Amino acid sequence: SPFPSITQEKIEKKQQIIDKKDLVELPVTDAADTIEKAYTINLNWWNFQFYFFHYSFYSIIKTSAKMFFFDRITG
């Protein structure tokens, strides 16, 4: 998998932990939890995008480089 540290399972587990906290904690902490929840989801999304795009560009560059050098060698 091109996304070694980001898996759907990890995201779901994190979400479950946050949801459990919502049930246990006092209403005063609702705002903090909401911010934390939004931040966690956001962070996962950006990490996913970062891995995805870097992996894509890396693959494209690697393939192009291989083809370019192969053309040069075989002339």
C-alpha positions, 0 to 999 in steps of 0.5 A: 500500500502506498499509504503506510501510516494512514489506514481506514482502520486507524482513522475509524479507531481514532474516531471511536476513541473520540466518540467515546470521550464525547459520551464520558466527558462533561458538556463543558468540554464539548467545544474542545472535543469538537475542535479536536474531532475536526482537527483529527479528521482534517489531519488524516485527510491532509496526510492521505492527500500528501501520501497520495500525491507524492506517491503519484508524482514519484511513480510518474517521475520514476517511469518517465526517467526509466523510459528516458534513459532506456531510450538513450541507451537503446538509441 
